[in-house]
């Protein structure tokens, strides 16, 4: 399968391989996002370097991890020879170093330690051993290109990026956080599988899969979007039916508390304040490491941290931006017992798409997608990249009563602010008299509460475009459609 997108990441790997210096790169990102595939696809057939790839085993015993590591050394460096495994990581890394030293002096070597956090079993000392061998041997060998990879973003950040010991500041490249595919890349990915869909169809699929490559590989040619979603999410053995538990348990130790945080934040579609989160989960605003856990969820791409426009420092909010998580909690989990007992009839998802619940949910899901495509929106609206994207919300019950809520805004450097309304409809969105009055009131309240003197523009981000009317011509200065997001 062709490697789709990842142009920036491939450029980093190209520079790393062509470098005449020893290199140390850390890659992290959520489960199924394609970290392993990216590195293997790029280096496995390279004629410029020998590729050594070992993958840690979740909950694997120390002896098993070392045995697998040693077996791979035999295959890659000695033509498949059976080597006696060392008793610990120090002996194992010594075997690897000796194998490297026996190579021709002009032979580059890529060492890819995949799911490295899983190798760091209790009392394994693999991290301190890596520390020693990098500083003592590998960092002095310009042929070596070391890549550490893991789905546990928190472990990579804490133990590698923020290491206080010998690995402190030893990365030679900025850490690579691999994100899901965007809409344009998702379209290309599906195309590579000979699946041709319209932007609207791809967007509906994105609302479920979130641009995760592994999920997209299970989309079937010849089936409609609704049929594919039924197959993925609403069948007893569907890929996405059981994925939720596996996803969080693979990323976080003691994952239950992270799931509790996710569930709490998911109850508030427009975001929940940090202090309220900490109070509800831990009973106090200090949160006993709660802020760190929120940061870990943010680093892994499940939530976004934002401070609404002109809010004070304490006004930090979080909201879910992982499409699959939202989809699971809203749609799969409520019917999961029926799914596991095959009680759900065929065509379930197709029947849901005319329901009021679907219309509300699809609106929230589309907002999440828009937040991930801010650059595309700015380009479409001809807004300079220096403009700061934000949201805005009321800070008191009285303000809430006035309908003060802005989905997205851009605070521009040309003494202007663009307010954006986000709408997901199947037909072009129409502004009637009542909605025009609502928009005018929203702008009025925004000006009144923020006391801004900047010029205000209103734009509509509408999946199906905007229906022309006297109200749209009077109020709207810019329109963004689905095509603009691709």
C-alpha positions in Angstrom: 0.0 0.0 0.0 1.3 3.4 -1.0 2.4 5.8 1.7 -0.1 8.7 1.5 0.6 12.2 2.7 3.2 12.6 5.5 5.2 14.9 3.3 6.7 16.8 6.2 7.5 13.6 8.1 9.1 12.0 5.0 11.3 15.1 4.6 12.5 14.7 8.2 13.3 11.0 7.6 15.1 11.9 4.3 17.3 14.5 6.1 18.0 12.1 8.9 19.1 9.3 6.5 21.3 11.6 4.4 22.9 13.3 7.4 26.6 12.7 8.0 26.1 12.9 11.8 24.6 10.4 14.4 20.9 11.1 14.7 18.4 10.5 17.5 14.7 11.0 16.7 11.6 10.3 18.9 8.2 9.6 17.2 4.9 9.4 19.1 1.2 9.4 18.3 -1.9 7.5 19.1 -2.6 3.8 18.3 -3.3 3.0 14.7 -2.2 6.4 13.4 0.6 4.8 11.2 3.8 5.4 13.0 5.3 2.0 12.4 4.1 1.9 8.8 5.7 5.3 8.1 9.1 4.3 9.3 9.1 0.7 7.9 7.8 1.8 4.5 10.4 4.5 4.3 13.5 2.6 5.4 12.8 -1.2 4.8 13.7 -1.0 1.1 16.4 1.7 1.4 19.7 0.9 -0.2 21.4 3.6 1.8 21.1 2.0 5.2 20.8 -1.3 7.0 17.4 -1.3 8.8 17.1 -2.9 12.2 13.6 -2.9 13.5 12.4 -4.4 16.9 9.0 -4.0 18.5 8.3 -4.1 22.2 5.6 -6.4 23.5 2.9 -5.1 25.8 3.2 -6.8 29.2 6.0 -9.0 27.8 8.5 -10.5 30.2 12.0 -9.1 30.3 13.5 -12.4 29.1 11.1 -12.6 26.1 11.8 -9.0 25.1 15.5 -9.6 25.2 15.2 -12.9 23.3 13.2 -11.2 20.5 15.7 -8.4 20.3 18.6 -10.8 20.1 16.9 -12.9 17.4 16.5 -9.8 15.3 20.2 -9.0 15.6 21.0 -12.4 14.3 18.6 -12.0 11.3 19.7 -8.5 10.3 23.4 -8.5 11.0 24.4 -12.2 10.8 22.2 -13.6 8.0 19.8 -15.4 10.4 22.3 -16.8 12.8 21.0 -18.0 16.2 22.6 -15.8 18.9 22.6 -16.5 22.6 20.5 -13.8 24.3 22.1 -11.7 27.1 20.8 -11.8 30.6 19.9 -8.1 30.7 19.7 -5.1 28.4 23.3 -4.1 29.0 24.5 -7.4 27.5 22.0 -7.2 24.7 23.0 -3.7 23.7 26.6 -4.8 23.8 25.8 -7.5 21.3 24.1 -4.9 19.1 27.0 -2.5 19.3 29.5 -5.3 18.4 27.3 -6.2 15.4 27.4 -2.5 14.3 31.1 -2.3 14.7 31.6 -5.4 12.4 29.8 -3.7 9.5 31.7 -1.8 6.7 32.7 1.6 7.9 30.6 3.3 5.3 27.4 1.4 6.1 24.7 3.5 7.7 22.4 1.8 10.2 18.8 2.8 11.1 17.9 1.5 14.6 14.1 1.5 15.0 12.9 0.7 18.5 9.2 0.5 18.0 6.8 0.6 21.0 9.9 1.2 23.1 7.8 2.1 26.2 6.7 -1.6 26.3 10.3 -2.7 26.5 10.6 -0.6 29.7 9.2 -3.3 32.0 9.6 -3.0 35.7 13.2 -3.2 36.8 14.3 -3.7 33.2 16.7 -0.7 33.3 16.3 -0.5 29.5 16.1 3.3 29.6 19.3 3.8 31.7 21.0 1.3 29.4 19.9 3.2 26.3 21.2 6.3 28.1 24.6 4.7 28.5 25.0 3.2 25.1 23.8 6.4 23.3 26.2 8.6 25.2 29.1 6.2 25.3 29.0 4.6 21.8 26.2 5.4 19.4 26.3 9.2 19.6 30.0 9.0 18.5 29.2 6.9 15.4 28.0 9.1 12.5 26.5 6.1 10.8 23.9 5.4 13.4 20.3 6.8 13.1 18.3 5.9 16.2 14.5 6.2 16.1 12.5 5.7 19.3 8.8 5.2 18.8 5.7 4.6 21.0 2.0 5.0 21.2 2.3 6.1 24.8 2.8 9.8 24.2 3.1 10.5 27.9 5.9 8.0 28.3 7.8 9.4 25.3 7.4 13.0 26.5 8.3 12.2 30.1 11.1 9.7 29.6 12.7 10.9 26.3 11.8 14.5 25.6 11.9 15.7 29.2 14.5 13.2 30.5 16.4 14.7 33.4 19.3 12.2 33.2 21.8 11.3 30.5 19.3 11.5 27.7 18.5 15.1 28.5 18.6 17.2 25.4 20.1 14.3 23.4 17.5 14.3 20.6 19.1 15.6 17.4 15.8 16.3 15.8 12.6 17.9 17.0 10.2 15.1 18.2 7.8 14.0 15.6 4.1 13.8 16.6 2.2 11.8 14.0 -1.3 13.1 13.6 -4.3 11.5 11.8 -4.7 12.2 8.1 -6.6 15.3 7.2 -9.6 15.3 4.8 -7.4 15.8 1.6 -5.1 13.0 2.7 -8.1 10.8 3.5 -9.4 11.3 0.0 -6.1 10.2 -1.5 -5.9 7.3 0.9 -9.3 6.0 -0.2 -8.4 6.6 -3.8 -5.3 4.5 -3.4 -7.7 1.7 -2.4 -9.8 2.4 -5.5 -12.6 3.9 -3.4 -14.1 7.0 -4.9 -16.2 9.2 -2.7 -17.6 12.7 -2.8 -16.3 15.3 -0.2 -19.6 14.9 1.7 -19.3 11.1 1.9 -15.7 11.3 3.0 -16.6 13.8 5.7 -19.3 11.5 7.0 -16.7 8.7 7.1 -14.2 11.0 8.8 -16.7 11.7 11.5 -16.4 8.1 12.5 -12.8 7.2 11.7 -11.1 10.6 12.4 -8.6 10.0 9.6 -6.9 7.1 11.3 -5.2 5.1 8.5 -5.8 1.6 10.0 -9.5 2.2 10.3 -9.6 3.4 6.7 -7.9 0.2 5.4 -11.1 -1.6 6.5 -13.4 0.5 4.3 -14.9 -1.8 1.6 -15.0 -1.0 -2.1 -18.5 -1.2 -3.5 -20.3 -0.3 -0.3 -21.9 3.0 0.6 -20.7 5.1 3.5 -23.6 4.0 5.6 -23.0 0.3 4.8 -19.3 0.7 5.6 -20.1 2.4 9.0 -22.5 -0.4 9.8 -19.8 -3.0 9.0 -17.1 -1.2 11.0 -19.2 -0.1 14.1 -22.5 -1.9 14.3 -21.6 -5.6 13.8 -20.6 -8.0 16.6 -17.0 -8.3 15.4 -16.8 -4.8 13.9 -13.3 -3.2 14.2 -14.7 -0.2 16.0 -17.0 -2.1 18.3 -14.3 -3.1 20.7 -11.6 -0.6 19.8 -12.4 1.9 22.6 -11.1 -0.2 25.5 -8.1 -1.3 23.5 -7.3 2.2 22.4 -7.0 3.7 25.9 -5.5 0.7 27.6 -2.7 0.6 25.1 -1.8 4.3 25.6 -2.1 4.8 29.3 -1.2 2.9 32.4 -4.2 2.9 34.8 -6.3 4.0 31.9 -9.6 4.1 33.8 -8.9 7.6 35.1 -8.2 8.8 31.6 -11.5 7.3 30.4 -13.3 9.0 33.3 -11.8 12.3 32.1 -12.8 11.7 28.5 -16.4 10.8 29.5 -16.7 13.9 31.7 -15.4 16.2 29.0 -17.5 14.5 26.3 -20.7 15.5 28.2 -20.0 19.1 27.4 -19.9 19.6 23.7 -18.6 23.2 23.9 -15.9 22.3 26.4 -15.5 22.1 30.1 -13.4 24.3 32.4 -10.2 22.9 33.9 -11.1 23.8 37.5 -14.5 22.1 37.1 -12.9 19.0 35.7 -10.4 18.7 38.5 -13.1 19.3 41.1 -15.4 16.7 39.7 -12.7 14.0 39.3 -10.4 14.7 42.2 -12.5 16.9 44.5 -10.0 19.9 44.4 -8.5 22.2 41.9 -5.0 20.8 42.3 -6.2 17.5 41.0 -3.3 15.3 42.2 -1.7 15.2 38.8 -4.9 15.9 36.9 -3.4 18.7 34.8 -0.6 16.3 33.8 -3.2 13.7 32.7 -5.1 16.3 30.7 -1.8 17.3 29.0 -1.3 13.6 28.2 -4.7 13.3 26.6 -3.9 16.5 24.7 -0.5 15.2 23.5 -2.2 12.1 22.2 -4.8 14.1 20.2 -8.0 13.2 22.1 -8.7 16.6 23.5 -7.9 20.2 22.7 -7.0 22.8 25.2 -8.2 26.3 24.5 -8.8 29.6 26.2 -11.8 31.4 24.9 -11.3 34.9 23.5 -10.4 37.5 26.2 -10.9 35.0 29.1 -8.5 35.3 32.0 -5.8 32.8 32.7 -8.1 30.6 34.8 -10.5 30.3 31.8 -8.8 27.2 30.4 -11.2 24.7 28.7 -11.0 21.3 27.2 -13.1 19.6 24.6 -13.0 16.2 22.8 -11.6 16.4 19.2 -11.1 12.7 18.5 -13.9 11.8 16.2 -13.9 8.0 17.0 -14.2 8.7 20.7 -17.2 11.0 20.2 -18.8 8.5 17.9 -18.2 5.6 20.3 -19.6 7.3 23.3 -22.7 8.7 21.4 -23.5 5.8 19.2 -21.7 2.5 19.7 -21.7 2.3 23.5 -25.4 2.8 24.0 -26.2 -0.2 21.8 -23.0 -2.3 22.4 -24.7 -5.0 24.4 -27.1 -5.6 21.6 -24.2 -5.6 19.1 -22.3 -8.2 21.1 -25.4 -10.4 21.2 -26.2 -9.8 17.5 -29.5 -8.2 18.3 -29.0 -5.1 16.1 -30.7 -5.4 12.7 -29.0 -4.8 9.4 -28.9 -1.2 8.1 -29.0 0.3 11.6 -26.8 3.3 10.8 -28.6 4.2 7.6 -31.8 4.5 9.6 -30.2 6.8 12.2 -29.3 9.4 9.6 -32.7 11.0 9.5 -33.0 11.3 13.3 -32.8 14.5 15.3 -30.0 13.0 17.4 -27.9 12.4 14.2 -28.5 16.0 13.1 -27.3 17.4 16.4 -24.3 15.0 16.6 -23.2 15.6 13.1 -23.0 19.3 13.8 -20.7 18.8 16.7 -18.6 16.3 14.8 -18.3 18.8 11.9 -17.1 21.5 14.3 -14.3 19.1 15.5 -13.3 18.6 11.9 -13.2 22.3 11.2 -10.9 22.9 14.2 -8.4 20.4 12.6 -8.5 22.3 9.3 -8.0 25.9 10.5 -5.3 26.5 7.9 -7.7 25.6 5.1 -10.4 27.9 6.5 -8.0 30.8 6.8 -6.9 30.3 3.2 -10.4 30.2 2.0 -11.4 33.4 3.8 -8.2 35.1 2.8 -7.2 35.6 6.4 -3.5 36.0 7.1 -1.8 33.1 8.9 -0.9 35.6 11.8 -4.6 35.7 12.8 -5.2 33.9 16.1 -8.0 31.3 16.0 -10.2 31.1 19.1 -13.7 30.5 20.4 -15.8 32.7 22.5 -18.3 31.9 25.2 -20.3 33.7 27.8 -18.9 33.8 31.3 -22.1 34.4 33.3 -25.6 33.0 33.3 -26.9 36.4 32.2 -24.7 36.3 29.2 -25.8 32.8 28.4 -29.3 33.9 28.3 -28.3 36.3 25.5 -27.1 33.5 23.3 -23.4 34.4 23.6 -21.5 31.5 21.9 -19.2 31.8 19.0 -18.1 28.5 17.3 -14.8 29.9 15.9 -13.3 33.4 15.5 -10.1 34.8 14.0 -8.5 37.8 15.8 -6.8 39.5 13.0 -3.8 41.8 12.9 -5.6 44.3 10.5 -7.8 45.6 13.4 -10.6 43.1 12.5 -12.3 40.0 13.9 -14.0 37.4 11.8 -16.7 35.5 13.6 -17.6 32.1 12.1 -20.8 30.1 12.3 -20.3 26.3 11.6 -23.2 24.4 10.0 -23.5 20.8 8.8 -26.5 20.3 6.5 -27.1 18.2 3.4 -28.6 21.1 1.5 -27.2 24.7 1.2 -27.8 26.4 4.5 -30.3 29.2 4.4 -30.5 32.3 6.6 -34.1 33.4 7.2 -35.4 36.4 9.0 -35.4 34.8 12.5 -31.9 33.4 12.1 -30.6 36.7 10.8 -31.9 38.4 13.9 -30.2 35.8 16.0 -26.9 36.4 14.2 -27.3 40.2 14.6 -28.0 39.8 18.3 -25.0 37.5 18.7 -22.7 40.1 17.1 -24.2 42.8 19.3 -23.7 40.8 22.5 -20.1 39.9 21.4 -19.3 43.6 20.9 -21.0 44.6 24.1 -19.3 42.1 26.4 -15.8 42.1 24.8 -15.9 45.9 24.3 -14.0 45.4 21.2 -13.6 48.3 18.8 -12.3 46.1 16.0 -14.3 45.8 12.8 -16.5 42.6 12.8 -17.0 40.3 9.9 -19.3 37.3 9.8 -18.4 34.1 7.8 -20.4 30.9 7.4 -18.6 27.5 7.3 -21.3 25.3 5.7 -20.8 21.8 4.5 -23.2 22.3 1.6 -22.6 26.0 1.0 -24.9 29.0 1.6 -28.2 29.7 0.0 -28.3 33.3 -1.4 -30.9 35.6 0.2 -31.2 39.2 1.2 -30.1 38.3 4.7 -27.0 36.4 3.6 -26.0 39.3 1.4 -26.4 41.8 4.2 -24.7 39.8 6.9 -22.2 37.4 5.5 -18.8 38.4 4.2 -17.3 35.0 3.5 -18.4 31.4 2.9 -16.3 28.2 3.4 -17.6 24.9 2.0 -16.5 21.3 2.2 -14.5 21.6 -1.0 -12.4 24.3 0.7 -11.4 21.9 3.4 -10.0 19.3 1.0 
